[in-house]
Amino acid sequence: MTYSIRLIAITAFSTLLFCTTAHSDESWRQFDTDSNDELSIEEFTQLRITQYTVLDRNSDGQWTRREFVQRMPNMSMGRTDSLRGKFKRWDKNEDGIWSTDEAAQAIDGNFKWLDKNKNGSLAQKEFPKTF
C-alpha cells in the first residue's frame, strides 16, 4: 500500500463526502481530475472513498458490518449474505470493524482486479455496470 493511498483515505474519511454510485455511464467522470477519460489509482481511490464514506453512518472513520450491509436508499443493494461475505473478506484482522487501512487495501486490490490491461489506469470499458 502506498503512502499516498493511505493519505488520501485518511483525508477523505475526515470529511463526509457526497454520495455517488459509479456506473459505466458518465458519473465516474467527476473523479477524472485530469480529464483523460480514465481513472488513475489516485482518482479511483477518491471515487471509492466517496462511496465508502457514505456507509459510515456515525462518521467515526470506520465501518461495522451493520453499517456496511445497510446501504443508503440510493446505493445499489447487494444480497445481504453477499455483502456480509465481502465485509468478512475485507476485515483482515477479523475485529468486526473495517478500518481505513483495510479499506485502502480493498481499494488497491479492486483497482488491480479492474485494470484488465494492466496499464495503471481504468478506461470506461473496464468498469463494471455498477460497483
Secondary structure, DSSP 8 states (H G I E B T S, - for coil): --HHHHHHHHHHHTS-------BSSSGGGGG-TT-SSEEEHHHHHHHHHHHHHHH-TT-SSSEEHHHHHS--TTS----HHHHHHHHHHH-TT-SSEE-HHHHHHHHHHHHHHH-TT-SSEEEGGGS-SB-
